[in-house]
């Protein structure tokens, strides 16, 4: 027996939705980079050395607006609804992929230094992790799992995890300091595992922020 036409149509619709959301994501990234690029040319802003603050501040406004306009479809749980050993394994895996985890594994004493500027530290160490986890393990995760409803919760979580991890990897491609797409995909996959088992993005935000902060202070 062949696959029912209704099931094929539903699968095609699901794939089309995922492709559409990926296109919207990278369109927003490109738009935000262009606007931030203009902001960086303003002498007062450039002299303040804000780092990626204009970029992530704009993204924060964008994702907050989308969440406000479509609250049911983009609702993001921040605090864990449950505890899970597999979720902690995801956090440990993500930690091992970032700068702090690699330093701990290598047993090298960090060489501490001040960040380039306070604004850059706020951006990279705090705002960046919040915005990226909100986008990838929050809004996109919810959209993907909703689109995959009917395939089983485990299958939906697996596909959503792969989908958001791959997008997370290519999201960092334009940034010279994060050129390793594969490494970021693996990092995103571990965070997706934690998000699935904890049913929240808060733990992932903390691990993400710890790694970014360490990179800025000792990288």
C-alpha positions as CSV (number, residue, x, y, z in Angstrom):
1,X,0.0,0.0,0.0
2,X,1.2,3.5,-0.8
3,X,1.3,6.5,1.5
4,X,-2.1,8.2,1.7
5,X,-2.3,11.5,-0.3
6,X,-3.4,13.3,2.8
7,X,-0.3,12.3,4.7
8,X,1.9,13.3,1.8
9,X,0.2,16.7,1.6
10,X,0.6,17.3,5.3
11,X,4.3,16.4,5.1
12,X,4.8,18.8,2.2
13,X,3.0,21.5,4.1
14,X,5.2,20.9,7.1
15,X,8.4,21.1,5.1
16,X,7.2,24.3,3.4
17,X,6.5,25.9,6.7
18,X,10.0,25.0,8.0
19,X,11.6,26.4,4.9
20,X,9.5,29.6,5.2
21,X,10.5,30.2,8.8
22,X,14.1,29.6,8.0
23,X,13.9,32.2,5.2
24,X,12.2,34.7,7.5
25,X,14.9,34.0,10.1
26,X,17.8,34.8,7.8
27,X,16.0,37.8,6.3
28,X,15.6,39.2,9.8
29,X,19.3,38.6,10.5
30,X,20.3,40.3,7.2
31,X,18.0,43.3,7.9
32,X,19.3,43.6,11.5
33,X,22.9,43.4,10.4
34,X,22.3,46.2,7.8
35,X,20.6,48.4,10.4
36,X,23.3,47.7,13.0
37,X,26.0,48.5,10.4
38,X,24.5,51.9,9.9
39,X,24.4,52.4,13.7
40,X,28.1,51.5,14.0
41,X,29.0,54.3,11.6
42,X,27.5,56.9,14.0
43,X,30.6,58.4,15.8
44,X,28.9,58.6,19.2
45,X,27.9,54.9,19.0
46,X,31.2,53.8,17.5
47,X,33.2,55.6,20.2
48,X,31.2,53.8,22.9
49,X,32.4,50.5,21.5
50,X,29.0,48.7,21.8
51,X,30.2,45.6,20.0
52,X,27.1,43.7,18.8
53,X,24.7,45.5,21.1
54,X,22.9,47.4,18.3
55,X,22.4,44.1,16.4
56,X,21.1,42.1,19.4
57,X,19.1,45.0,20.8
58,X,17.2,45.2,17.4
59,X,16.7,41.4,17.4
60,X,15.3,41.6,20.9
61,X,12.8,44.1,19.8
62,X,11.9,42.0,16.8
63,X,11.4,38.8,18.6
64,X,9.5,40.5,21.4
65,X,7.2,42.1,18.9
66,X,6.6,38.8,17.1
67,X,5.9,37.1,20.5
68,X,3.4,39.9,21.4
69,X,1.6,39.7,18.0
70,X,1.4,35.9,18.0
71,X,1.4,34.8,21.7
72,X,-0.2,31.4,21.3
73,X,2.1,30.3,18.5
74,X,5.3,31.6,20.0
75,X,4.8,31.1,23.7
76,X,8.2,30.4,25.2
77,X,8.7,28.7,28.7
78,X,11.6,30.2,30.5
79,X,11.6,28.3,33.8
80,X,11.9,24.5,33.9
81,X,8.7,22.6,34.2
82,X,10.5,19.4,35.2
83,X,14.0,18.1,35.9
84,X,15.8,15.5,33.8
85,X,19.1,13.7,33.8
86,X,19.0,13.8,30.0
87,X,18.4,17.5,30.2
88,X,21.5,18.0,32.4
89,X,23.5,15.8,29.9
90,X,22.4,18.3,27.2
91,X,23.7,21.2,29.4
92,X,27.0,19.5,30.1
93,X,27.4,18.7,26.4
94,X,26.7,22.4,25.5
95,X,29.2,23.5,28.2
96,X,31.8,21.2,26.8
97,X,31.4,22.9,23.4
98,X,31.9,26.5,24.6
99,X,34.9,28.4,25.7
100,X,34.4,27.7,29.4
101,X,34.0,24.0,28.9
102,X,37.0,23.7,26.7
103,X,39.1,25.5,29.2
104,X,37.9,23.2,32.0
105,X,38.6,20.1,29.9
106,X,42.1,21.3,29.0
107,X,42.9,22.2,32.6
108,X,44.5,25.4,31.5
109,X,44.5,28.3,33.9
110,X,42.6,31.3,32.4
111,X,44.4,34.5,31.5
112,X,41.8,37.0,32.7
113,X,41.5,40.4,31.0
114,X,38.9,43.2,30.8
115,X,36.3,42.9,28.0
116,X,36.7,45.4,25.2
117,X,34.0,47.5,26.7
118,X,31.1,47.3,29.3
119,X,28.5,47.5,26.5
120,X,30.2,44.7,24.5
121,X,30.2,42.5,27.6
122,X,26.5,43.2,28.3
123,X,25.8,42.4,24.6
124,X,27.9,39.2,24.2
125,X,27.6,37.9,27.7
126,X,23.9,38.5,28.4
127,X,21.8,39.9,25.6
128,X,23.2,37.6,22.9
129,X,22.4,34.3,24.9
130,X,18.9,35.6,25.8
131,X,18.0,36.6,22.3
132,X,19.5,33.5,20.5
133,X,17.9,31.1,22.9
134,X,14.6,32.9,22.7
135,X,14.7,32.8,18.9
136,X,16.0,29.2,18.3
137,X,14.9,27.2,21.4
138,X,11.9,29.4,22.0
139,X,10.0,30.8,19.0
140,X,11.4,28.5,16.3
141,X,11.2,25.4,18.5
142,X,7.5,26.1,19.2
143,X,6.7,26.8,15.6
144,X,8.4,23.6,14.5
145,X,6.8,21.3,17.1
146,X,3.4,22.8,16.4
147,X,3.9,22.1,12.7
148,X,4.9,18.5,13.5
149,X,1.9,17.9,15.7
150,X,0.5,14.4,14.9
151,X,3.9,12.9,14.4
152,X,4.4,12.0,18.0
153,X,6.0,14.2,20.7
154,X,9.4,12.5,20.5
155,X,9.6,12.6,16.7
156,X,8.5,16.3,16.8
157,X,11.1,17.2,19.4
158,X,13.9,15.3,17.4
159,X,13.1,17.1,14.2
160,X,12.7,20.5,15.9
161,X,16.0,19.9,17.6
162,X,17.8,19.2,14.4
163,X,16.0,22.0,12.6
164,X,16.9,24.7,15.1
165,X,20.5,23.4,15.6
166,X,21.2,23.5,11.9
167,X,19.8,27.0,11.6
168,X,21.7,28.1,14.7
169,X,24.9,26.9,13.1
170,X,24.4,28.8,9.9
171,X,23.1,31.8,11.8
172,X,26.7,32.4,13.0
173,X,28.3,32.2,9.5
174,X,28.4,36.0,9.0
175,X,30.3,36.5,12.2
176,X,34.1,36.3,11.8
177,X,34.5,35.3,15.5
178,X,32.2,32.3,15.1
179,X,33.0,30.8,11.7
180,X,32.7,27.1,12.9
181,X,29.2,26.2,11.6
182,X,29.5,22.5,12.5
183,X,30.7,23.4,16.1
184,X,27.7,25.7,16.5
185,X,25.3,23.1,15.2
186,X,26.6,20.6,17.8
187,X,26.3,23.3,20.5
188,X,22.8,24.0,19.4
189,X,21.9,20.3,19.4
190,X,22.9,19.9,23.0
191,X,20.9,23.0,24.0
192,X,17.9,21.6,22.1
193,X,18.2,18.4,24.1
194,X,18.2,20.5,27.3
195,X,15.2,22.5,26.1
196,X,13.2,19.4,25.2
197,X,13.8,17.6,28.5
198,X,13.4,20.7,30.8
199,X,10.6,22.1,28.6
200,X,12.2,25.5,29.1
201,X,15.0,27.7,27.7
202,X,16.2,29.2,31.0
203,X,18.9,26.5,31.7
204,X,20.2,26.9,28.2
205,X,20.4,30.6,28.5
206,X,22.6,30.3,31.6
207,X,25.1,27.8,30.0
208,X,25.1,30.0,26.8
209,X,25.8,33.1,28.9
210,X,28.6,31.4,30.9
211,X,30.4,30.4,27.8
212,X,30.1,33.8,26.1
213,X,31.1,35.6,29.2
214,X,34.2,33.5,29.7
215,X,35.1,34.0,26.0
216,X,35.0,37.8,26.5
217,X,36.9,37.7,29.8
218,X,39.5,35.1,29.1
219,X,39.2,34.2,25.4
